[in-house]
Amino acid sequence: MADFINDIFENFGEARFTVGRVLDGGDRIVAEVVLTASGKASGVPVGRSVSTIYFFSPHGRVLRQDIFWQGDGWKLALEAAGLSE
């Protein structure tokens, strides 16, 4: 994952991550993160949302992270986490 983030900052200017939505499921949280940037070489603006499930231990540490890139990631993440809006 760290290599992926490094690639973003290497290839895109003004990369910005913002939180779109968050749903608290107690021992798991579903979050939608939106990336906006522009290509360093082309200047073309790009944007992409990604949804993630964070599973927590009883001590509040992240045990696992599942990332949903394809299609309606928010809906897929909610279903995989067993949550609904």
C-alpha positions, 0 to 999 in steps of 0.5 A: 500500500505504501508503494501505491501512495508513493506512486500517486505523489510521484506521478500526480501534482496536488494530490488530495485525499478527503473523506466522503462518508463514514459509517460506524459499525462498532468493531468495523468502520466503512469509509469512503475516501476521495482522491483528487489530483492532476497529472504532473506531465499532462495537467489533466485532472483526475478523481477517484473514490475508494471505499474501505472497511477497517476491522478493529480489535477489542483494543482499538487497533486495526486488524484488517483493511479491505479496499473496494476499488471497482464499481460502487465501492461504497455499496460493496463495502457496506455489504461486505461489512454486513452494514446498511445506511 
